[in-house]
Amino acid sequence: MQKKLLTFIITLCICLFVSTFAFADNDTMDSLNNAGHAIGNVVSDAGNDIREGGQDAANGVRSGVQNAENVLEDAGSSIANGVKNTGNAIVGAFTDNNDDGYTASRTSTTDTGAGMNSTMWIWITMAIAAIVIVALVWYYGMQNDITRNKNND
């Protein structure tokens, strides 16, 4: 078995050293260089295609945004003009309809009852509320005092 293995290795070495084919000859190197250049060209073309596709996508998005901006600007102008026209119509309605000489006059009196105005009535109401609050506090205090005195007895 060892003789067969040794014979195979020696035969393989003789074939490798005796053959006329050299891996680094000019034709093989030219083929490898051409293959390398072809691969480089493919990668470069793919990079260019990706870059151009990205630029086209960016240009498409940019034009879409510009179109949307123009549409929104036009819509905003239309809304602004509509609001302005509505405002002018409302102002005109209030200013132009006074052709018959009608003027509004005050229909309420300054006295609200018993010859006093509303400010006086507010002060009276606040005074009554204060008296009620003081009375409730005094009542609670007295009741608490009475309960305390019963518990001490």
C-alpha beads as a LAMMPS data file, in Angstrom:
LAMMPS data file: protein, C-alpha beads

153 atoms
152 bonds

1 atom types
1 bond types

-500.0 500.0 xlo xhi
-500.0 500.0 ylo yhi
-500.0 500.0 zlo zhi

Masses

1 110.0

Atoms # bond

1 1 1 0.000 0.000 0.000
2 1 1 2.800 2.377 0.824
3 1 1 4.532 1.535 -2.454
4 1 1 1.387 2.479 -4.417
5 1 1 1.037 5.804 -2.582
6 1 1 4.721 6.605 -3.058
7 1 1 4.505 5.737 -6.755
8 1 1 1.430 7.980 -7.216
9 1 1 3.103 10.970 -5.521
10 1 1 6.298 10.587 -7.585
11 1 1 4.295 10.317 -10.817
12 1 1 2.287 13.387 -9.936
13 1 1 5.421 15.422 -9.211
14 1 1 7.056 14.345 -12.474
15 1 1 3.930 15.315 -14.427
16 1 1 3.791 18.725 -12.827
17 1 1 7.471 19.521 -13.386
18 1 1 7.710 18.063 -16.890
19 1 1 4.599 19.551 -18.447
20 1 1 4.956 22.559 -20.750
21 1 1 1.944 24.360 -19.327
22 1 1 2.821 27.218 -17.022
23 1 1 0.129 28.953 -15.051
24 1 1 1.686 32.386 -15.331
25 1 1 2.198 32.473 -19.094
26 1 1 1.099 35.484 -21.140
27 1 1 -2.121 34.025 -22.566
28 1 1 -3.387 32.977 -19.168
29 1 1 -2.487 36.328 -17.621
30 1 1 -4.186 38.169 -20.468
31 1 1 -7.306 36.054 -19.983
32 1 1 -7.317 36.735 -16.245
33 1 1 -6.758 40.467 -16.822
34 1 1 -9.592 40.567 -19.343
35 1 1 -11.864 38.719 -16.929
36 1 1 -10.917 41.145 -14.149
37 1 1 -11.592 44.143 -16.389
38 1 1 -14.923 42.639 -17.460
39 1 1 -15.926 42.132 -13.813
40 1 1 -14.800 45.679 -13.012
41 1 1 -16.855 47.024 -15.920
42 1 1 -19.930 45.113 -14.773
43 1 1 -19.553 46.442 -11.221
44 1 1 -18.953 49.981 -12.508
45 1 1 -21.991 49.794 -14.803
46 1 1 -24.125 48.479 -11.946
47 1 1 -22.941 51.348 -9.729
48 1 1 -23.733 53.870 -12.463
49 1 1 -27.190 52.357 -12.964
50 1 1 -27.883 52.497 -9.233
51 1 1 -26.679 56.108 -9.034
52 1 1 -28.765 57.150 -12.043
53 1 1 -31.787 55.308 -10.647
54 1 1 -31.359 57.136 -7.344
55 1 1 -31.055 60.460 -9.137
56 1 1 -34.164 59.699 -11.191
57 1 1 -36.065 58.751 -8.031
58 1 1 -34.894 61.934 -6.291
59 1 1 -35.912 64.023 -9.308
60 1 1 -39.314 62.326 -9.341
61 1 1 -39.832 63.017 -5.650
62 1 1 -38.634 66.605 -6.095
63 1 1 -41.059 67.253 -8.958
64 1 1 -43.871 65.576 -7.003
65 1 1 -43.187 67.823 -4.018
66 1 1 -43.084 70.890 -6.259
67 1 1 -46.399 69.905 -7.835
68 1 1 -47.944 69.360 -4.404
69 1 1 -46.529 72.699 -3.267
70 1 1 -48.050 74.447 -6.269
71 1 1 -51.415 72.784 -5.707
72 1 1 -51.400 73.699 -2.006
73 1 1 -50.310 77.246 -2.774
74 1 1 -53.118 77.614 -5.294
75 1 1 -55.605 76.116 -2.833
76 1 1 -54.365 78.455 -0.103
77 1 1 -54.736 81.445 -2.394
78 1 1 -58.243 80.346 -3.329
79 1 1 -59.203 79.914 0.326
80 1 1 -57.671 83.273 1.247
81 1 1 -59.562 84.985 -1.570
82 1 1 -62.776 83.243 -0.539
83 1 1 -62.350 84.337 3.094
84 1 1 -61.540 87.877 2.003
85 1 1 -64.626 88.002 -0.227
86 1 1 -66.795 86.585 2.576
87 1 1 -65.390 89.160 5.001
88 1 1 -66.056 91.942 2.545
89 1 1 -69.615 90.659 2.065
90 1 1 -70.202 90.579 5.837
91 1 1 -68.795 94.074 6.315
92 1 1 -70.882 95.264 3.404
93 1 1 -73.988 93.706 4.926
94 1 1 -73.486 95.615 8.163
95 1 1 -72.570 98.910 6.581
96 1 1 -74.786 99.011 3.505
97 1 1 -78.116 98.060 5.109
98 1 1 -78.480 101.226 7.129
99 1 1 -80.206 103.136 4.354
100 1 1 -83.559 103.435 6.109
101 1 1 -82.204 105.478 9.023
102 1 1 -82.702 102.796 11.717
103 1 1 -80.427 103.087 14.734
104 1 1 -80.407 100.794 17.759
105 1 1 -81.029 102.276 21.153
106 1 1 -80.550 100.865 24.637
107 1 1 -83.583 99.017 25.876
108 1 1 -82.532 98.365 29.486
109 1 1 -82.435 100.857 32.297
110 1 1 -79.567 101.566 34.632
111 1 1 -81.716 100.850 37.719
112 1 1 -82.343 97.168 38.414
113 1 1 -84.774 97.577 41.265
114 1 1 -85.307 99.707 44.383
115 1 1 -83.337 102.500 42.740
116 1 1 -79.969 100.571 42.894
117 1 1 -77.714 99.556 40.069
118 1 1 -76.286 96.038 39.502
119 1 1 -73.010 96.792 41.331
120 1 1 -74.887 97.610 44.523
121 1 1 -76.889 94.392 44.303
122 1 1 -73.638 92.382 43.928
123 1 1 -72.209 93.987 47.107
124 1 1 -75.402 93.215 49.035
125 1 1 -75.314 89.573 47.872
126 1 1 -71.662 89.238 48.901
127 1 1 -72.395 90.735 52.352
128 1 1 -75.246 88.267 52.926
129 1 1 -73.009 85.335 51.826
130 1 1 -70.291 86.517 54.264
131 1 1 -72.798 86.744 57.131
132 1 1 -74.031 83.196 56.374
133 1 1 -70.471 81.835 56.318
134 1 1 -69.614 83.505 59.650
135 1 1 -72.837 82.183 61.187
136 1 1 -72.097 78.616 60.053
137 1 1 -68.555 78.758 61.426
138 1 1 -69.838 80.140 64.756
139 1 1 -72.571 77.449 64.938
140 1 1 -70.031 74.661 64.248
141 1 1 -67.639 76.066 66.836
142 1 1 -70.375 76.252 69.476
143 1 1 -71.580 72.725 68.722
144 1 1 -68.037 71.391 68.970
145 1 1 -67.622 73.240 72.320
146 1 1 -70.849 71.728 73.683
147 1 1 -69.745 68.208 72.641
148 1 1 -66.383 68.716 74.306
149 1 1 -67.990 69.891 77.553
150 1 1 -70.284 66.830 77.642
151 1 1 -67.357 64.495 77.216
152 1 1 -65.437 66.139 80.066
153 1 1 -68.307 65.717 82.551

Bonds

1 1 1 2
2 1 2 3
3 1 3 4
4 1 4 5
5 1 5 6
6 1 6 7
7 1 7 8
8 1 8 9
9 1 9 10
10 1 10 11
11 1 11 12
12 1 12 13
13 1 13 14
14 1 14 15
15 1 15 16
16 1 16 17
17 1 17 18
18 1 18 19
19 1 19 20
20 1 20 21
21 1 21 22
22 1 22 23
23 1 23 24
24 1 24 25
25 1 25 26
26 1 26 27
27 1 27 28
28 1 28 29
29 1 29 30
30 1 30 31
31 1 31 32
32 1 32 33
33 1 33 34
34 1 34 35
35 1 35 36
36 1 36 37
37 1 37 38
38 1 38 39
39 1 39 40
40 1 40 41
41 1 41 42
42 1 42 43
43 1 43 44
44 1 44 45
45 1 45 46
46 1 46 47
47 1 47 48
48 1 48 49
49 1 49 50
50 1 50 51
51 1 51 52
52 1 52 53
53 1 53 54
54 1 54 55
55 1 55 56
56 1 56 57
57 1 57 58
58 1 58 59
59 1 59 60
60 1 60 61
61 1 61 62
62 1 62 63
63 1 63 64
64 1 64 65
65 1 65 66
66 1 66 67
67 1 67 68
68 1 68 69
69 1 69 70
70 1 70 71
71 1 71 72
72 1 72 73
73 1 73 74
74 1 74 75
75 1 75 76
76 1 76 77
77 1 77 78
78 1 78 79
79 1 79 80
80 1 80 81
81 1 81 82
82 1 82 83
83 1 83 84
84 1 84 85
85 1 85 86
86 1 86 87
87 1 87 88
88 1 88 89
89 1 89 90
90 1 90 91
91 1 91 92
92 1 92 93
93 1 93 94
94 1 94 95
95 1 95 96
96 1 96 97
97 1 97 98
98 1 98 99
99 1 99 100
100 1 100 101
101 1 101 102
102 1 102 103
103 1 103 104
104 1 104 105
105 1 105 106
106 1 106 107
107 1 107 108
108 1 108 109
109 1 109 110
110 1 110 111
111 1 111 112
112 1 112 113
113 1 113 114
114 1 114 115
115 1 115 116
116 1 116 117
117 1 117 118
118 1 118 119
119 1 119 120
120 1 120 121
121 1 121 122
122 1 122 123
123 1 123 124
124 1 124 125
125 1 125 126
126 1 126 127
127 1 127 128
128 1 128 129
129 1 129 130
130 1 130 131
131 1 131 132
132 1 132 133
133 1 133 134
134 1 134 135
135 1 135 136
136 1 136 137
137 1 137 138
138 1 138 139
139 1 139 140
140 1 140 141
141 1 141 142
142 1 142 143
143 1 143 144
144 1 144 145
145 1 145 146
146 1 146 147
147 1 147 148
148 1 148 149
149 1 149 150
150 1 150 151
151 1 151 152
152 1 152 153
